[in-house]
Amino acid sequence: MFSRVGAAAYKPGLERSIALASHFGNPQDRFKSIHIAGTNGKGSVSHLLASVLQAQGYKTALYTSPHLVDFRERIRINGKMIPTTYVEKFIDDWRAAACNYADKPSFFELTMMMAFRWFADEEVDYAVIETGMGGRLDSTNIINPLLCVITNISNDHRQFLGDTPAKIAAEKAGIIKPSVPVVIGEAEGEVEKVFETRADALSARLTKAYDADTSERCAGLEEICPLKGDYQHYNIRTAFSAIEELRRIGVTIADGSIDTGFRDVTASTGLQGRWMKVSSHPLTICDTGHNEAGIRSNMRQLRRLMAERPGATLRIVAGFVADKDLESIIPLFPTEARYYLTQASVPRALDIDSLATIADRFKLNHTDYPCVAQAYNAALADAAPHDIIFIGGSTFIVADFLSATAASASPQ
């Protein structure tokens, strides 16, 4: 529930996860896993790795969060979501045992255990496991993976993980295990030192994707990969370095499977919301980037697109969660854009009146709407065919947008 509610739902520590795993027979010990952490990009990297493993013919599980439209998106095998009947059965099993646990597990912990149990029951070959937040105390940190991957570090969830990049890095580095290789996507300075020190102390071979000589191969993968956000350059490089490390430790992955996995990642895994092109006229894009680094990249890419469209208007449907540092984020948005401000349908969302007050202070040209669907419909009604509509600012804004468009596309 943290993703929807916020701090009130956050329950750090591994005690509940360990107890829960024991109750269900430690299913996490019955499959091989790859563990992915990082501030940004861990979802994309997780999906890319899963897609490549699937393309090689492995029965591949994928656990990610949060979901966008359907809760079951979090738990997949070979791209297929966990069956509703399995979810219901797991909930019934837990309810029968819950009275024996005074310290009740969180929503995330229960969801994770549901995934692990299903993966074990289905005898998957490999499971790609994305952390929820942090690493050291993240509930997924009870697995013993073949490989760890940390994508990058930037300022997000500072109230839980630390108020400096080095402190946040130390929490993420908590997934590094003794003698288990680790791939780092991006790091420099103190952050890089944190990873080097942790890996050295645990005799874990450390690969720096940003130092690897993979530019030519990765450029080819970028060409065929449908993930077209500028930031995917780094995620593709990280995922490829992780694949090379898997090969090094004995996992068979053919070059053709890498190409197929990258090319088919959205179709094979169901990944949505990453610089996702919704329509061409007007060009409509949604993206789940929600912290300073993610939004900075998105705004830079939008400015470049707008420079190629003289006379066009950039129309941004935006909303945020209440615990983000908007004093740092709002200045990243272009003042020349037309804004359709709204709030997502989650308790954690920043209310529209507060957002409007902040927007006025930064002199944004905005109109306010009570829900994402109304905001998007207004932007669409105002847009000329050569304009650009962007939907983002929060994962939940994108989730509401995709839910609304899916509902409108469904037969009545």
N, C-alpha and C positions, 0 to 999 in steps of 0.2 A: 504493500500500500504506500510505501514511501513516495513512489513516483507520482501518485495521485494526491496524497495528503501532505507529505513533507516530513518535517522533523519528528512530529508526534508518532510516526510509524517506524522510525529508525530504531533498530535493535542490534547494535554491534556485538561482536563476540561469536565464538564458535561453539560454545557449550550446548546451545539448543540444537544446532545442526548435528553435532556429534551424537547427542541423545536421540534425535530423530532418525539419523542414519542407522543407529544401533537397533532401534525399534523395527525398522523395515529391512534388517538383515544386511546393512552396509552395501547397498546396490552400487555405490560409486566405485567399489573395488572389483566389479565384474565387467568393466569395459576399459579400453584404452582411451585416454583423453588428451586434449590440447587445451591449455588454459590461457585466456586472453583478458588482459587488463589494459587500462589507459584512460585518459580523459576524453579524447575524441578518437573516432575511427575504429573502436574495438568492434562495433557491430558490423561495419563493412568488412573488416579483416576476417571476422568470424564467418561471415557468409561466403566470402571468397574461398577460404580454406575448405569449408564444407562442400562447396560446389566442385572444387577440384577433386576432393576425395571421392565424391559421388561419381564424377566423370571417370575416375579410375576403376569404378565398379565396387567400391567399398560401401557397405551398409553404414551410412553416416548420420549420426545424431547431431542436433544443433540446439543449444539452449541460449537464448538471448532475452534481453528486456530493454525497455518496456515494449508492450505490444501497441499497435496502432488501432486496429479495428476489432480483432477477435483475440481474446485472451490466449487461445490455443496457438497463436503465432509464435509464442515464446518457446514452444516445445515441438520439434519436428524430427522426423526421420526421413531421409531422402526427400526432403522438401514437403512431406505430408504432415499436416498438423496432428497432434495427439487426438485420438477419438474422444468424442464427448462422453461415451460410455465409460472410458477408462478414467476420465476426470471424475465422473460421478462415483465410480467405484472407489477411487482413492479417497475422496472426501468422506464417503461412508466408513471406510476402514479407519480413517483418522478420528472421526467423531466417536467411534467406539472406544478408542484408546485415549482420547484427549483428557479424560478425567484423571489419568495417572500422571499428568504433567502440570505442576504448579506454574512453572515458567513457560507459558504457551509460546510456541514458535510464531514468527511473523508470517505474513502473507508470502513474502519472498522466500523464506525458508521452506514453507510448505510446498510452494510451487516448484522450487528447486528439487525437493525430494520426490515429488510426483514425477518430474522429468527423469531423475536418476533411476527411479524404480522402473519406469517404462522402458528406458534405454536398456537396462539390464534384462528385463523380461523379453525384450525383442532381440537380445544378443547382437547388439550393434558391433561393428568392427572398430569404429572410432567415434568419439563424441567431442565436438568442439564446444567448449564451455566458456561463456562470457561472464565476467564478474558483474555484479550489480553496481557497487560503488566501492572504490578503494581497492583493497586486495588482502592485506594482512588479516583483517577481521571480517572480510566478506564471507558470507555463508558458503560460497562455492569453494572456499579454500580448504576443504576437507578432502579434495581429490589428490591423487598422486599422478600427475600428468607425465606424458612422454616429453612434452615441450611446453615452455611458457613463452608468451609474447606480451610485451608491453609497448603499446603503440606510441604514446607521447604523454607529456605532462603540460597542463595549463591550469589556470586558476578556475576551479569549479568545486563546489561543495566544501568551501574553505572552513565552514563552521564545524565540519566533521573530520576532515582529513588534514587540516593544518593551514596556516596562513602564509606559507611561502611555498614556491615550487619544490624546494628541497624536501620540505616536510611532506608534501603530497606525494612526491616520488618515493619517499621512504615507506609510505603506506602501500603504494602500488607494488613496490619491490618485495613486499611481503608474500607474494605468490611464488617467488623464486625458491626452488627446492634444492636440497643437496644433490649434486651431480646431475641435475636435470638441465639440459641446455636452455638458454633463454635468448630470444631475439628482441632487440630494442629498435623501435621504428624511428624515433627522433629523440635526441637529447643533446645537451651541451652544458658546459660549466658545472655548477654544483649538482644539477640533476644527473648528468652523466656520471659524476663521481659517486653519487649514491648508488647507482646501478652497478658500477664497477666494484665498489667495496662489498656490496652484498653478494654479488656473484663470486668474487674471489674468496670470501669467507666460507662459502658453501661449495666451493670447487665446481661451480656451474659454468660451463663454457658459454661465453657471452659473444653474440654476434650483433654488430651494429649495422642495421640495414642501410643507414645513411652513409656508411663508409664502404659498403660492398660495391664491387664493380659489376653492376647489373643494369646500367642505364639503357643499353641498347635493347636488351631482352624486355625490360619493363616498358620501354617506349612502344614496342610492338603490342604488348598486352594492353596498354592504355588505348591503343587504336581500336581494338576489338571489344573492349569491356564497355558495357552500357552505362557504367557509373561515370558520369561526365562532370561532376563537381570538380573544381580545381584541386580541392583538398585530397581527391582520390589518387592523385599522383603519389602522395606519401603512403597511402594505404595499400596501393598496388605494390609498391616497392617493399613494404613491410610484409605483406602476404607472400610475395615471391621469395623473400629471404627465409620466411618460415617454412615454405615448401622445400627449399634447398636444405634446410636443417633437418626436416623430416626424412628426406632422402639420405642424408648423411648418417642418420641413426638407423637406417634399414627399411624405411617405408618405401615400397615401390610406387613411384608416380612417374608416368611417361610424359614426355614433352607435349604430346597431343592432348593428354588429359588436362594439363595446365591450360592450354589454349581453350579447350572446350569449357573448362570450369569458369574461366574468366569471362568468356563470351556469353555464357548462358546463366550467369550468376543470379539475375533477377528471376528468370523463368524456373530455374532449378531449386531455388531456396525460398522464393516468395518475398524477397527483400523489396521494401517500398520506402518512399519518403526521402531518398538521398538524391538531391538535385533531380527530382523526378519531373520529367516533362509530361504535363497533363494534356496540353493542346498546343497547336501551332499558331492559330489566328483567333485571338491574340496569343502570343507565346506565353504559356502559363506554366510556372515551375513551383513546386513545393519542396521544402527541405527542412529537416528536423534540427539543424544546427541551432543551439540554444545557449551557448556560452560565448564569452568574448572571442575566443579563437575561431570558433565555428562561424559566428556571425560576421566577423571581420573578413573571412574568406568569401562568404556568400556575397557581401556587399561589394567587394572588389570585383568579383565575377560579374555581378549585375551592372556595375559601372562600365565595364568593358563591353558588355552586350549593348548597353544603351548608346555608347559611342559609335556603334555600327548602325544605329537607327536614328538619324537626325529627324527631329520633329516628333519623335515618339514620347509617350508619357510612361513613366514607371509607376505602377500602382501596386502598393504593398499592403497586403492583409496581414496584420500582425497582432500578437498578444504574447504575454509572458507569464511565468509563474512568479509568485509574490516574493520568493526568497532570492531572486537574482539581483545582482548589482547593476541596476539600470543606469546609474550615474556613469558607469563605464561603458555600458552597452549602447545606449541610445545615441551617443555622439557618433557611433559608427555608421548610422543610417543616413543616407543622403537627404539633405534638406529640400532638394528640388523635387522629390517624389511626392506622390499623392497617397495619403494613408487612409486605410479603412481599419480602424482599431476595434478590437473585440476582446473577448475573454473565452477561454476554453471551458468546457463543462466538467471541470474537476475542482474539488475544494481548494487545491493549491494555487489556482489561477489568480493572477492579479486582477482585481475588479476594474471594470472599465472606467469608472470615475477617477480612480487613482492614476490609471494609465494616461487618461486624458490630461490630467493636471501636469504630469511629467512631460507629456508631448508638447503642451503649451509652453513650458519653460524652455524647451529646446527648439521652439518655433517650427514645429512640424505642421504641415497643412493636413488636417485630419477631419474625418467624420467618424462617429462612434456607433457601434452596433452591438446588440446584446448577445449575438451568437455568431459563430464563424460562418455558417451558411448564409446568413443575411449580409455579412460583410463581403463575402466573395461574390454573391449575386449582384451587389451594388457595384463592385469593381468591374465585374463582367459587363454590366449594363452601360457603364461609363466608357468602356474601353473601345478604342479603334482597333482595326485588325493588326496594325503594326505596333501597337503598344505591348508592354510586358506586364504581366501580373505575377507577383511573387507572394507566396503564402508561407509564413514561417514565424520565427521568434521563439517558438516553443514546440516540443514534440507533440504536445496535446492540441495545439492549434492545427498541426498537420493531421493528427488523428481525427479531430472533429471534421476537418475538411474532407478527408478520404471517406469517412463514414457517411457524410452528407451526400457526396457525389455517388457513392455506391448505392445508397438508398434511392436516389433520384433515377439511377440507371436500372434499378430492379423493376421487373414487370409488376404491375399493380394487379 
